[in-house]
């Protein structure tokens, strides 16, 4: 959208939105995001097409996610950031519907630290697989089995523009303290890379417990492939 950005503030939640982007961060006094109420308060802003939507740190109810998928203004999103919004308690079918809706425009998808469980994954895979413009996908810090990660990677076969992607270590490689057992993890990681290379060639990818998109940290000096490969 041309011109300057118009800022608005939600009076009850002390959160700021802009005409082309809406950013909602968890109130430090609260344990959850009251997204639906905040959206209603900012209805005028949401009547305009948004390119950027960030909802970070907190919880979303299933009704909230349904609300997201129904807003016409979100039909042309380029950047969707739900980092550290806990989604493990709800059905992800509404999120899958939102991905289907914005598949033609979405460039960045951040689902980092949402604690998505592998049993929920199938709800978002069809939508994700259609996001042909996607260049950045963060999916680290979620609970994924080896089988679920393979399924996820196969569903990215058509995402030829992906240039940066992150994924968690499979749960089979985690010990009782939820830390990576490197002897188990290393061959599993190689197997995941083999699965991915059967459908496409990755550019920059990180599979492991501490994703660092700027390459400020690495998994291990002994690992062949890290983020900047």
N, C-alpha and C positions, 0 to 999 in steps of 0.2 A: 504494500500500500504506500502511495506517495505521501509526502508531507511529514510533519513531525508527529511524535507519539503523544497521545492525550492520556494523562494519568488520572486515575480515579482511585479513591480509597474506600474500602468497605468499612463503615463506621463501627460495626460491632466486632469485627475480627481483626482490625488493624492490618489488613492485607492489601496489597496494591495490585492493580491491573493496568494494562495499557491497551490501547485500541487494537493493536495487532497481536497482543500477547497477554495472557493472564497467568500471573504467578501467585500461588497460594502456598505459604509455608506454615507448618504447624505452629500455633500459638504456644510459646514456652510454658504458659500456665495450664494449657489443656493437654489431654492425652489423645485427642483425635481431631480430625479435620471435619468441620461442619460444611461440607462442600455444597450440598444442595441449597442450604440457606444462604450461603455466600453468593452462589450463582443467582439466586432469585433477587438478592439485593443489587446485583450488578447486571440486571437484565438488559439495560440499555447498551452496555458494553458488549454483551453476548449477542446482540442483534447484528453486530458487525463481524465479518469473517475473521477468524483468528488464525494466525500462522504458528503461534507458539503457546503451548499449554504446559505449565509446570505445577504439579501438586506433589509436594515432597514432605516426608516425615509425618506419619500419623496413620490413621485408619480410614478406609472407605467402606461404606455400607454398599450392599448390592444395589440398592435403590439409587445411590449416588452414581455408580458406574452406568446404570441404565440411563440416568439423567444425562450423563456425558454423551452417550451414543445417540441421543435424540435431539441434541441441539443442532439446528441447521448451520449455525456459525462455526461449528467445528468440522465441517465437511471438507475443508481445504487445509487442514493442519499439516505443517511441515515438520514440527518438532513436538514430541510428546514425552514428557519427563515425569515418571511416577516413582522416582527413586525413594526407597525407604518408606513407601506407603505399604503397610502390611496388608496383603491380599489373601493370605492362606485360609481365612475363615469363610470366604465367599465363593460363589460360582463365578467363573471368569467368562461365561458366555456373553455378557454385555460388553466386556472388553474386546472379545473376539468380534462382536458386531461393530464396535467402533473401529477396529483395525480394518475390517472389510470396507467400512464407509470411507476411510481416509487412505486406502491402499494406493491410490493413484498419485497422491501428493506427499506422503510421509517420507521424510529423509532421515530423521533421528528418532530412535525409540529407546528410551532408558527405563528398564525394569530392574535396575540394580537394587538388591537388598529388599525386595518385596516379599521374600520368604514364600514364593510360589512353590507349591508342592508338585511333584511329577504327576500326581493323579489329576491335577487341574490343567495340565499342559495341552491336552487335546482340544480344549475349548478355544485356544487362540491360534493354533497352528494353521488352520485354513486361511484366516485373515492375514497372518504374518507372511505366509507364502506368496501372497498377492502384492506385497509392498515392493513393487519393482523399482521404486526410486530410492529405497533405503540405502544409506551410506554408512550409518553408524547404529550399532545395536549392542547395548550393554545388558547382559543378563546374569552377571555374577551375583554371588551370595543368595542363590535360591537352592531349594532342596531337590536335586535331580538325581535319578538313578542312571546307570550306564545306558540302559535301554532307552530311557526318555531323552537323554542327550543325543543319542544316535538318531532318534526320530526327529528331534528338533533340527539337527544339522541337515538331515535329508530334506526337510521342508524349506531349507534356505537355498535349494538348488537353483531357483530362478532369480535369486537376488544378486545379479551380476555386478551391481554397483557398490556392494558392501566393501568398504575399505578399512573399517575398524570394528571388531566384534570381540566381546568378552563372554565367557561362560564359566560356571562354577566347576569345581572338581566333583566327579561323581561320588555319590554317597558311599559306594563300595570301597572307596579309598580313604574314608574317614575313620578314625579310631573312636573309642568311647568318649573322648574329650572333644569330639568333632574337629579334630585336627588331622591334617593330611599325613597318611602313612606313605612316604615317598617311594618305598619299594613297590607298593601296590599301585600307586598313582602313575608312576612313569610309564609302565607298559599300557595302562588303560588310556592314558593321554595319547600315546602313539596310535592306539587303536581308533580313538575318536578322530584323530587327524586323517587316518586312512579312510575312515567312513566319509569324512568331508571331501577329501580329494577325489572320491569316486563320483561326486556330483558337481564339484566346482573347485577352482583353485583360490584359496584364501589369500588376502593381501596382508593385513595386520590382524593377528588373532592372539587372544590370551585365554588359556584354559587353566584355571587354578584358583586358589583360595584368596588371593589378594590382588585383584585386578588393578592395574595402574595405567590408564589410557595414555598418560603422558610419559610412560616408561620411567617414572621416578623410582620404581622398584621392580624387582624381577623374582621369579619363582626360585630359581636355583642356578648357580653358575654352571652346573653340570647338564642342565636341560638343553637340548638341541634347539628348540623353538621357543621363542618368547615373543612378547608383544611387537617388537620392532622388526621382526623378520618379514 
